[in-house]
Amino acid sequence: MSNLLFVIAFTLLIFWAIGFFAFSLGGMIHILLVIALISILLRIIRGR
């Protein structure tokens, strides 16, 4: 389960970076970034 969260978080960060530099999708990109950061924080807090 924790590996899945890490993969999702990493994927969302990549999509955010691509969107930030290549496209102008507005708030959607920042929502993806927030979701990715929350996933990473959950993984760190759980210690796995």
N, C-alpha and C positions, 0 to 999 in steps of 0.2 A: 504493500500500500504506500509506504513512504517513497519507494522508488518511483511510483506512478506520479505522486505529487511533485517530486523533483523534476521529472520529465515534463510534466505540464507547465510548471513554473518556468523552466528553461525555454520551452517552446514559446510561451507567451512573451518572455523577454526578447526573444529573437524577433517575433512578429512586431513587438513594440519598436524595436530598433529599426527594422525595415520600414515600418510605417512612419516613424519619426523623421527619418532621413529621406525617404523616397516619395511618400504620399502625404496628403493632408486630410486625414480622416477625422480630425477634431477630437472630441471627447472619447470616442471609442478606443483610441490608442491608449489614452491615460487610464481608462477602465481596465484594459488588459494589463497594464503595468501594475496597477494596484492589486489585481487578482494574483499576479505572479509573485509580488512581494509578500502578500498574505500567505501564499502557499509555502514560500521559503521560510518565513517566520514560524509557521506551524511545524515545519520539519525541524527547525533549530530548537524550538521549545520542547518538542517531544523527545529530542536527543537521539534520534535514530539516523 
